Amino acid sequence: MPATGAIGYRMTDQFASDHPEGDPTATEVVVGLQVTAGLLLAQLDRVLRAHGLSTGSFNVLQVLAAHSERLTPSQISEMMPVPVTTATMTGVLDTLERRALVARHPHPTDRRRVLIELTPEGTKLLEEVIPGVLEREKAWTEPLSPGSRRQIITGMSALQDHLRSISR
């Protein structure tokens, strides 16, 4: 069982003795990342909700804004920071289309596929939202020095690459 303290979640001595096959630091990293991700997503959700967006819809808009060409839903899914199912992507696109933030267009060579495009309204909304998100990101990470941020980025990148490689 984890205990909380000034240095985050720590596995108790009892937990370590009950599970000698484990590595307390590995468990602490996993629990710490879960807690941090949950706290950050809750903070981000509050910022985005004020604009009627979810994290997923915001990510879709950002993917589209980064590309001048229209993209298929599967291409968007592949570029998302966190993978989403086809059903989830369809739901997000339906919501964004209802709000006129994206537009669907027939694929020029395959009638079964569609291409998605960011609309001027979607671009305008991103221009309103992004400065607030960037401001909050700086506030959220304020306790970390630039060097600590770089170390965290390096460590998370290595962990993400490893997790991707073992999930194939």
C-alpha atoms as an extended CHARMM CRD file, in Angstrom:
* protein
*
       168  EXT
         1         1  MET       CA              0.0000000000        0.0000000000        0.0000000000  PROA      1               0.0000000000
         2         2  PRO       CA              1.4300000000        3.3920000000       -0.9000000000  PROA      2               0.0000000000
         3         3  ALA       CA              1.9690000000        6.0700000000        1.7010000000  PROA      3               0.0000000000
         4         4  THR       CA              1.9700000000        9.7570000000        0.8570000000  PROA      4               0.0000000000
         5         5  GLY       CA              4.5490000000       12.2180000000        2.0160000000  PROA      5               0.0000000000
         6         6  ALA       CA              6.5850000000       15.2420000000        1.0820000000  PROA      6               0.0000000000
         7         7  ILE       CA              8.3330000000       13.2120000000       -1.6120000000  PROA      7               0.0000000000
         8         8  GLY       CA              5.2350000000       11.7250000000       -3.2310000000  PROA      8               0.0000000000
         9         9  TYR       CA              3.8830000000        8.2080000000       -3.0930000000  PROA      9               0.0000000000
        10        10  ARG       CA              6.2150000000        5.7470000000       -1.4060000000  PROA      10              0.0000000000
        11        11  MET       CA              5.7240000000        2.0430000000       -0.9290000000  PROA      11              0.0000000000
        12        12  THR       CA              5.6730000000        1.0720000000        2.7310000000  PROA      12              0.0000000000
        13        13  ASP       CA              8.1200000000       -1.3990000000        4.2190000000  PROA      13              0.0000000000
        14        14  GLN       CA              5.1630000000       -3.7190000000        4.7730000000  PROA      14              0.0000000000
        15        15  PHE       CA              4.2410000000       -3.5960000000        1.0870000000  PROA      15              0.0000000000
        16        16  ALA       CA              7.8450000000       -4.3630000000        0.1450000000  PROA      16              0.0000000000
        17        17  SER       CA              8.0400000000       -7.3300000000        2.5470000000  PROA      17              0.0000000000
        18        18  ASP       CA              4.6450000000       -8.6580000000        1.3690000000  PROA      18              0.0000000000
        19        19  HSD       CA              5.8190000000       -8.4730000000       -2.2670000000  PROA      19              0.0000000000
        20        20  PRO       CA              9.5350000000       -9.3630000000       -2.3790000000  PROA      20              0.0000000000
        21        21  GLU       CA              9.2360000000      -10.0890000000       -6.1150000000  PROA      21              0.0000000000
        22        22  GLY       CA              8.4960000000       -6.4170000000       -6.7390000000  PROA      22              0.0000000000
        23        23  ASP       CA             10.6640000000       -3.3500000000       -6.9140000000  PROA      23              0.0000000000
        24        24  PRO       CA              9.2970000000       -0.5520000000       -4.7140000000  PROA      24              0.0000000000
        25        25  THR       CA             10.8060000000        2.1290000000       -6.9360000000  PROA      25              0.0000000000
        26        26  ALA       CA              9.1350000000        0.6590000000      -10.0290000000  PROA      26              0.0000000000
        27        27  THR       CA              5.7880000000        0.6790000000       -8.2130000000  PROA      27              0.0000000000
        28        28  GLU       CA              6.3970000000        4.2180000000       -6.9720000000  PROA      28              0.0000000000
        29        29  VAL       CA              7.1420000000        5.4110000000      -10.5160000000  PROA      29              0.0000000000
        30        30  VAL       CA              3.9750000000        3.7890000000      -11.9140000000  PROA      30              0.0000000000
        31        31  VAL       CA              1.7570000000        5.0880000000       -9.0860000000  PROA      31              0.0000000000
        32        32  GLY       CA              3.3880000000        8.5230000000       -9.2630000000  PROA      32              0.0000000000
        33        33  LEU       CA              2.8190000000        8.7740000000      -13.0060000000  PROA      33              0.0000000000
        34        34  GLN       CA             -0.8010000000        7.6760000000      -12.6240000000  PROA      34              0.0000000000
        35        35  VAL       CA             -1.4470000000       10.2730000000       -9.9240000000  PROA      35              0.0000000000
        36        36  THR       CA              0.3510000000       13.0090000000      -11.8660000000  PROA      36              0.0000000000
        37        37  ALA       CA             -1.4860000000       12.1760000000      -15.1000000000  PROA      37              0.0000000000
        38        38  GLY       CA             -4.8200000000       12.2230000000      -13.3010000000  PROA      38              0.0000000000
        39        39  LEU       CA             -4.1030000000       15.5630000000      -11.6390000000  PROA      39              0.0000000000
        40        40  LEU       CA             -2.8540000000       17.1550000000      -14.8690000000  PROA      40              0.0000000000
        41        41  LEU       CA             -5.7900000000       15.8460000000      -16.9030000000  PROA      41              0.0000000000
        42        42  ALA       CA             -8.2210000000       17.2310000000      -14.3150000000  PROA      42              0.0000000000
        43        43  GLN       CA             -6.5260000000       20.6330000000      -14.5060000000  PROA      43              0.0000000000
        44        44  LEU       CA             -6.4930000000       20.5930000000      -18.3130000000  PROA      44              0.0000000000
        45        45  ASP       CA            -10.1140000000       19.4790000000      -18.3900000000  PROA      45              0.0000000000
        46        46  ARG       CA            -11.1190000000       22.5400000000      -16.3460000000  PROA      46              0.0000000000
        47        47  VAL       CA             -9.3680000000       24.8660000000      -18.8110000000  PROA      47              0.0000000000
        48        48  LEU       CA            -10.8440000000       23.1490000000      -21.8800000000  PROA      48              0.0000000000
        49        49  ARG       CA            -14.3500000000       22.7360000000      -20.4640000000  PROA      49              0.0000000000
        50        50  ALA       CA            -14.6590000000       26.5350000000      -20.3300000000  PROA      50              0.0000000000
        51        51  HSD       CA            -14.4690000000       26.3910000000      -24.1520000000  PROA      51              0.0000000000
        52        52  GLY       CA            -16.7630000000       23.3740000000      -24.5270000000  PROA      52              0.0000000000
        53        53  LEU       CA            -13.8820000000       21.0210000000      -25.3460000000  PROA      53              0.0000000000
        54        54  SER       CA            -12.6760000000       17.7000000000      -24.0010000000  PROA      54              0.0000000000
        55        55  THR       CA             -9.0290000000       16.6810000000      -23.9920000000  PROA      55              0.0000000000
        56        56  GLY       CA             -9.7250000000       14.3710000000      -26.9360000000  PROA      56              0.0000000000
        57        57  SER       CA            -11.4650000000       17.0400000000      -29.0080000000  PROA      57              0.0000000000
        58        58  PHE       CA             -8.6930000000       19.5330000000      -28.2380000000  PROA      58              0.0000000000
        59        59  ASN       CA             -6.0810000000       17.0000000000      -29.3570000000  PROA      59              0.0000000000
        60        60  VAL       CA             -7.9780000000       16.3400000000      -32.6140000000  PROA      60              0.0000000000
        61        61  LEU       CA             -8.1330000000       20.0720000000      -33.3480000000  PROA      61              0.0000000000
        62        62  GLN       CA             -4.4010000000       20.4060000000      -32.6700000000  PROA      62              0.0000000000
        63        63  VAL       CA             -3.5590000000       17.4810000000      -34.9660000000  PROA      63              0.0000000000
        64        64  LEU       CA             -5.6240000000       19.0260000000      -37.7500000000  PROA      64              0.0000000000
        65        65  ALA       CA             -4.1220000000       22.4860000000      -37.1870000000  PROA      65              0.0000000000
        66        66  ALA       CA             -0.6210000000       21.0390000000      -37.5600000000  PROA      66              0.0000000000
        67        67  HSD       CA             -1.3970000000       19.7360000000      -41.0610000000  PROA      67              0.0000000000
        68        68  SER       CA             -2.3420000000       21.7920000000      -44.0750000000  PROA      68              0.0000000000
        69        69  GLU       CA             -3.9050000000       18.8040000000      -45.8360000000  PROA      69              0.0000000000
        70        70  ARG       CA             -7.1220000000       17.0270000000      -44.9310000000  PROA      70              0.0000000000
        71        71  LEU       CA             -6.6480000000       13.8410000000      -42.9080000000  PROA      71              0.0000000000
        72        72  THR       CA             -8.5510000000       10.5980000000      -42.5480000000  PROA      72              0.0000000000
        73        73  PRO       CA             -9.8730000000        9.7110000000      -39.0880000000  PROA      73              0.0000000000
        74        74  SER       CA             -7.3190000000        6.8870000000      -38.8710000000  PROA      74              0.0000000000
        75        75  GLN       CA             -4.4710000000        9.2950000000      -39.6570000000  PROA      75              0.0000000000
        76        76  ILE       CA             -5.7180000000       11.6160000000      -36.9120000000  PROA      76              0.0000000000
        77        77  SER       CA             -5.9170000000        8.6740000000      -34.4850000000  PROA      77              0.0000000000
        78        78  GLU       CA             -2.3140000000        7.7010000000      -35.2220000000  PROA      78              0.0000000000
        79        79  MET       CA             -1.1320000000       11.2300000000      -34.4440000000  PROA      79              0.0000000000
        80        80  MET       CA             -3.0230000000       11.5740000000      -31.1730000000  PROA      80              0.0000000000
        81        81  PRO       CA             -0.8580000000       11.7670000000      -28.0400000000  PROA      81              0.0000000000
        82        82  VAL       CA             -2.9050000000        8.9330000000      -26.5330000000  PROA      82              0.0000000000
        83        83  PRO       CA             -4.3620000000        6.3160000000      -28.8980000000  PROA      83              0.0000000000
        84        84  VAL       CA             -8.1490000000        6.2470000000      -29.2390000000  PROA      84              0.0000000000
        85        85  THR       CA            -10.5100000000        3.6560000000      -30.6550000000  PROA      85              0.0000000000
        86        86  THR       CA            -12.2970000000        4.1090000000      -33.9590000000  PROA      86              0.0000000000
        87        87  ALA       CA            -15.5970000000        4.4910000000      -32.1070000000  PROA      87              0.0000000000
        88        88  THR       CA            -14.1550000000        7.2030000000      -29.8650000000  PROA      88              0.0000000000
        89        89  MET       CA            -12.6880000000        9.0590000000      -32.8380000000  PROA      89              0.0000000000
        90        90  THR       CA            -16.0370000000        8.9040000000      -34.6440000000  PROA      90              0.0000000000
        91        91  GLY       CA            -17.8110000000       10.3330000000      -31.5910000000  PROA      91              0.0000000000
        92        92  VAL       CA            -15.2870000000       13.1380000000      -31.1720000000  PROA      92              0.0000000000
        93        93  LEU       CA            -15.5030000000       14.0290000000      -34.8690000000  PROA      93              0.0000000000
        94        94  ASP       CA            -19.3240000000       13.9720000000      -34.7430000000  PROA      94              0.0000000000
        95        95  THR       CA            -19.2680000000       16.4370000000      -31.8460000000  PROA      95              0.0000000000
        96        96  LEU       CA            -16.7090000000       18.7000000000      -33.5000000000  PROA      96              0.0000000000
        97        97  GLU       CA            -18.6430000000       18.6290000000      -36.7770000000  PROA      97              0.0000000000
        98        98  ARG       CA            -21.9190000000       19.5610000000      -35.0100000000  PROA      98              0.0000000000
        99        99  ARG       CA            -20.1100000000       22.5880000000      -33.5980000000  PROA      99              0.0000000000
       100       100  ALA       CA            -18.7630000000       23.4380000000      -37.0980000000  PROA      100             0.0000000000
       101       101  LEU       CA            -15.1700000000       23.1200000000      -35.8340000000  PROA      101             0.0000000000
       102       102  VAL       CA            -14.3120000000       20.4360000000      -38.3970000000  PROA      102             0.0000000000
       103       103  ALA       CA            -15.8010000000       19.4370000000      -41.7340000000  PROA      103             0.0000000000
       104       104  ARG       CA            -15.9950000000       16.0020000000      -43.3280000000  PROA      104             0.0000000000
       105       105  HSD       CA            -15.3610000000       15.6710000000      -47.0530000000  PROA      105             0.0000000000
       106       106  PRO       CA            -15.6450000000       12.6290000000      -49.3310000000  PROA      106             0.0000000000
       107       107  HSD       CA            -12.3460000000       10.9580000000      -50.1280000000  PROA      107             0.0000000000
       108       108  PRO       CA            -11.4910000000       11.6100000000      -53.8050000000  PROA      108             0.0000000000
       109       109  THR       CA            -10.6250000000        7.9840000000      -54.6190000000  PROA      109             0.0000000000
       110       110  ASP       CA            -12.3820000000        5.8630000000      -51.9790000000  PROA      110             0.0000000000
       111       111  ARG       CA            -16.1130000000        6.3460000000      -51.3460000000  PROA      111             0.0000000000
       112       112  ARG       CA            -15.8790000000        4.4560000000      -48.0580000000  PROA      112             0.0000000000
       113       113  ARG       CA            -13.5110000000        6.9880000000      -46.5260000000  PROA      113             0.0000000000
       114       114  VAL       CA            -13.7780000000       10.6150000000      -45.5110000000  PROA      114             0.0000000000
       115       115  LEU       CA            -11.2700000000       13.3880000000      -45.0520000000  PROA      115             0.0000000000
       116       116  ILE       CA            -11.4080000000       15.7680000000      -42.1080000000  PROA      116             0.0000000000
       117       117  GLU       CA            -10.5720000000       19.4480000000      -42.2780000000  PROA      117             0.0000000000
       118       118  LEU       CA            -10.2890000000       22.1110000000      -39.5930000000  PROA      118             0.0000000000
       119       119  THR       CA            -12.7880000000       24.8940000000      -40.2680000000  PROA      119             0.0000000000
       120       120  PRO       CA            -12.1490000000       28.6210000000      -39.7450000000  PROA      120             0.0000000000
       121       121  GLU       CA            -14.3060000000       28.3370000000      -36.5940000000  PROA      121             0.0000000000
       122       122  GLY       CA            -12.0480000000       25.5380000000      -35.3410000000  PROA      122             0.0000000000
       123       123  THR       CA             -8.9540000000       27.6040000000      -36.0460000000  PROA      123             0.0000000000
       124       124  LYS       CA            -10.4650000000       30.5750000000      -34.2210000000  PROA      124             0.0000000000
       125       125  LEU       CA            -11.3370000000       28.4660000000      -31.1840000000  PROA      125             0.0000000000
       126       126  LEU       CA             -7.7980000000       27.0450000000      -31.0170000000  PROA      126             0.0000000000
       127       127  GLU       CA             -6.4050000000       30.5790000000      -31.1880000000  PROA      127             0.0000000000
       128       128  GLU       CA             -8.5470000000       31.4250000000      -28.1470000000  PROA      128             0.0000000000
       129       129  VAL       CA             -7.7550000000       28.2710000000      -26.1680000000  PROA      129             0.0000000000
       130       130  ILE       CA             -4.0340000000       27.6890000000      -26.7400000000  PROA      130             0.0000000000
       131       131  PRO       CA             -2.7020000000       30.8060000000      -24.9660000000  PROA      131             0.0000000000
       132       132  GLY       CA             -4.6100000000       29.8570000000      -21.8010000000  PROA      132             0.0000000000
       133       133  VAL       CA             -3.3770000000       26.2650000000      -21.9610000000  PROA      133             0.0000000000
       134       134  LEU       CA              0.2250000000       27.4170000000      -22.4220000000  PROA      134             0.0000000000
       135       135  GLU       CA             -0.0930000000       29.8260000000      -19.4950000000  PROA      135             0.0000000000
       136       136  ARG       CA             -1.4850000000       27.0660000000      -17.2650000000  PROA      136             0.0000000000
       137       137  GLU       CA              1.2410000000       24.5980000000      -18.3580000000  PROA      137             0.0000000000
       138       138  LYS       CA              3.8670000000       27.0430000000      -17.1150000000  PROA      138             0.0000000000
       139       139  ALA       CA              2.0040000000       27.4390000000      -13.8180000000  PROA      139             0.0000000000
       140       140  TRP       CA              1.5700000000       23.6700000000      -13.3860000000  PROA      140             0.0000000000
       141       141  THR       CA              5.2670000000       23.0000000000      -13.9280000000  PROA      141             0.0000000000
       142       142  GLU       CA              6.5300000000       26.0610000000      -12.0290000000  PROA      142             0.0000000000
       143       143  PRO       CA              8.0110000000       24.0580000000       -9.1160000000  PROA      143             0.0000000000
       144       144  LEU       CA             10.3400000000       22.2780000000      -11.5560000000  PROA      144             0.0000000000
       145       145  SER       CA             13.5800000000       23.8450000000      -12.7400000000  PROA      145             0.0000000000
       146       146  PRO       CA             14.2790000000       23.7750000000      -16.4860000000  PROA      146             0.0000000000
       147       147  GLY       CA             16.8590000000       21.0420000000      -15.8130000000  PROA      147             0.0000000000
       148       148  SER       CA             14.3350000000       18.9570000000      -13.8700000000  PROA      148             0.0000000000
       149       149  ARG       CA             11.8160000000       19.3540000000      -16.6920000000  PROA      149             0.0000000000
       150       150  ARG       CA             14.3970000000       18.1050000000      -19.2080000000  PROA      150             0.0000000000
       151       151  GLN       CA             15.2040000000       15.0950000000      -16.9880000000  PROA      151             0.0000000000
       152       152  ILE       CA             11.5100000000       14.2450000000      -16.6850000000  PROA      152             0.0000000000
       153       153  ILE       CA             11.0370000000       14.5860000000      -20.4450000000  PROA      153             0.0000000000
       154       154  THR       CA             13.9960000000       12.2930000000      -21.0970000000  PROA      154             0.0000000000
       155       155  GLY       CA             12.8060000000        9.6950000000      -18.5990000000  PROA      155             0.0000000000
       156       156  MET       CA              9.2060000000        9.7430000000      -19.8010000000  PROA      156             0.0000000000
       157       157  SER       CA             10.3170000000        9.4780000000      -23.4290000000  PROA      157             0.0000000000
       158       158  ALA       CA             12.3860000000        6.3890000000      -22.6420000000  PROA      158             0.0000000000
       159       159  LEU       CA              9.4870000000        4.8460000000      -20.7230000000  PROA      159             0.0000000000
       160       160  GLN       CA              6.9900000000        5.6570000000      -23.4940000000  PROA      160             0.0000000000
       161       161  ASP       CA              9.2530000000        4.1860000000      -26.1660000000  PROA      161             0.0000000000
       162       162  HSD       CA              9.6820000000        1.0340000000      -24.0880000000  PROA      162             0.0000000000
       163       163  LEU       CA              5.9450000000        0.6770000000      -23.4230000000  PROA      163             0.0000000000
       164       164  ARG       CA              5.1900000000        1.1110000000      -27.1270000000  PROA      164             0.0000000000
       165       165  SER       CA              7.7700000000       -1.5350000000      -28.0250000000  PROA      165             0.0000000000
       166       166  ILE       CA              6.3920000000       -4.1380000000      -25.6140000000  PROA      166             0.0000000000
       167       167  SER       CA              2.7600000000       -3.5340000000      -26.5590000000  PROA      167             0.0000000000
       168       168  ARG       CA              3.2460000000       -4.5280000000      -30.1970000000  PROA      168             0.0000000000
